[in-house]
Amino acid sequence: MKISRTILSVAMLLLLSVPCFAADLHLAVAANFTAPMEQLKPLFEKTSGHKLIISYGTVGKFYAQIKNGAPFELLISADDETPIRLGKDGLALPETRFTYAIGKLMLWSTKPGLVDARGEVLKQADFKRLAIASPKLAVYGAAGVEVMKKLGVYEQLQSKLVFGENISQTYQFIATANADLGFVALSQIYKNGSYAAGSHWQVPANLYPQIRQDAVLLTRGKDNPAGRALLTFLKAQETKKIIRSYGYDI
């Protein structure tokens, strides 16, 4: 049976960087990174022997849970601020923090032709509901609010907003037509050069703060070899290729 070059490359990297025994790693992962993480998980587990136990959600909730003693050992965040705060709180190891991806914001609808190439649909407001992740908990939700404010449409759209608990729920609102359109992460509707059906607008980067997504080893996981192995894995060139395939910059 042939083993792919990707698996061999990552396997060699991990063999050089981790002890030769398996461990479980409790991992908190930002919801926008769900699809890439689900692709990376079996590759990491196969090449390292470690097992990932993953929870997906918003960084706002993860921060509160970690502060209250949740058993997470590593955080793959949707921002850089939360890992920094956790380091200052003594709950993360600052020297392990690094940016694994830079996210991009999209306005998306399953309806062809609804979202135009310049986002003018937001000014015309010819729709009933616009979905957005909770701006208090989700980085992409806060970015969406910033976009609407810069375009001068936030106040007029207030009555049309439908809030998802996280970016995954926001995506579901749109995908199931419970919202006509909404703000999502590019990674949710893009893979290997193809977009999901419907219409979309990639929001210009100057309309919202750069979404730097950092990973950091939490203090609880400092003695778990799987944690450092996963950080090494995320920095591997083959891993970066997979992350880029979902539209992220690195």
N, C-alpha and C positions, 0 to 999 in steps of 0.2 A: 504494500500500500504506500503510495507517495505522500509525503508530508509537504505542505505548501512552504514556499520560501518565507512567507510572513510568519508562520508558526515557528519555523527553525530560527529565524532572526530574533524573535522575541524570546524564545526558549533559551538561546545561548546567553542573552542579556540577563535574564532572570537567574540562570544557573550561576552566573558570576557574582550576583548581588545579594542572594538570599540563602539562608541555611537550608539544608536538605530535609526539612520536615514541614508537614502541612499544618495550616492553622485556618481558623475561621476569622473573617474580618467583618465587623458590623459597620456599614457604610451609609452615610447620609448623602444623597445625590439630588441636586437641583432638578426640578421636573423638566426643564427645557432640554436636559441632557439625557433624557430617558432612552430615546432611540439609539444614540451612539453607545450608551452604556450597556444596553441589552445586546448589542453586537460585540462589544469588547469583553463582556463578562465571560462567555465560554472560552474565548481565546486565552484570557488571563488564567482562568482556572485550569485549562488543559496544559498550559506551558509552565505554570508555577506549582500546581498541586494544591494551592490554597483555595478556599471557598469564600465567595462574597455573599453576604447577607445584606440586601439593599433595601433602603427605604427611600422613596421619592417624594419630594414636597417642596415647599417654599423655604427660602433661607430665613425668613422672619420667624417661622415656626421652629425651624431647626435650632436657631440661636436660643430661643426660649427653652427648648427641650434639653439642649446640651447644658445650659446654665442650671437646669433643674435635675441634672444627673442622668439623662438618657444614656444608654450604653453604646453610643456611637464612638468609633475609634478613628474615623477619618471622614473629612467633609470635602465633597466636590461641590463647590458653591456656584451660585449664579452671579456673584459679585466678588470684589476684593475686600470690601469693607468688613464683611462679617468675619472672615478668617483673621483679619487684623484685630478686630475687637476681641475675638476669642483668645488671641495671643496675649493681648493686654490684660485679659481676665485670668490668665494663667491656665486656660483650658485648651490651648493649642501650642504647638512648637513652632515659633515664628521662623526658625531657620529652614523649615521644611516647606514653607509656603511658596508657590509659584503659579504663574498664569498658564493654564492649560488650553484656554480658548478665549476668543473675543466674539461675543454674540452679536447677532443682527436682528433688528426688529422688522416685522412684516405686518402689513394690513392685508387680511385675506378674507375671501368669501367663496363659498362653494358655487355661487351663482356666476356664470360667465358674463363678463361685461359690466358687472356692478362696480368693481374696484378698477379705477382707471390708472394709467401709468404715472400720474402726478399727484394722486391722492385727493383730487378735487371733490370726490364723493363726500368727504368729511365736511366740506364747506356747503355743499348742496343739501346735505342731510336728508336725502330722499330714501330713507330706510326707517325701519321701526326700532330695531335693537342693535346695539354695538357691544360686543363682548370684550372685556378687559380683565386681566387678573388683578386681584386686590392690590392696590398700590402701596398699602401699608405693610404687606407681607412679601410681595413678589417684585423682583427687580424689573421684569419686563412690563409689569403693570405700571410701575412708577415711570418707566420710560414712555409708555403710551400716553400717560397724563401729560408728561412734559411736551410731547409732540403736539397734542391738542391745544395746549396753552400757547405754544409758539406759533401755531397756525391761527390762533385767535378764535377757536371754535369750542373750547372746553365748556364754557357756560351754556351755550345753546344746545349742547349735546347731553347735558346732565340727565335729562329725563329719559334719554334713550339708552343709557349705560346699563349693562348687565355684568355683574362682577363674579368672576370665578375665584374659587379659593386659591387656585394656583394656575399656572399656564396650561397644564394638561386639561383641567376642567374647562378652561376658556376655549381651548381647541374643540372640546366636545360640544360646547354650546353652538359653535359655528358649524361643525361637521354634521350635527343633527338638525340643523336649521332652526334651533331655538334662538339663534341670533343671526341677523342677515350678514354680518361681517364682524371682524374684530382684530385686535392686535395679538399676534402670536410670535413665537421665535421662528426664525428661518429654518432651523433644524427640524421643526415639526412638519414642514410642508415641502422639504427639499431633500433629494438624495441622488447623488451621482449625476448631477446636471439636469435633473427633471423635477418639476414642481407638481404639487398636487393639483387635481382638477379644480376648475373655478377661475377666479381672477385675483390678482395680487398686486401690491405695490411695496417695493423694498424701500422703507423709510430712509431718507438721506441721513447720514451719520451726524450731520451738523444740527439735527433737530432733537437729539437726546444725548445724554452723557454716554461716553463709551462704556460698553458692558464688558469689563474685564472679569473673567471668571477664574477664580483661584481654587486650588486644592491645597489642603493642609492636613497634616497628621495631628490628631487631637491627643491631648495628654494621656487620656485613657488608653490610647493605642501605642504608646511609646515603646513598649516591650514586645509588641506583636510583629513578628517578621513579615507578615502579610501586608502590613501597612506600608512599610518602606518598599516592599516589592512592587506594590501597586503604583506608588509614586514614580518608581523607576520605569515601570511599564508605560505610564502615561507620557513620559518624556521620550519614549522610543520613536524613531522615525516612522516605523510601520504603523504605530498607533496614531501618530499625527496625521498620516494619510487618511485613515478612517475618519478621524474627527473632521478633517477638511472636507470630506465627501458629503458632510451634512451642512456645508455652507459656512462653517466657522472659520475665522482667521486665527492664525497662531503666531 
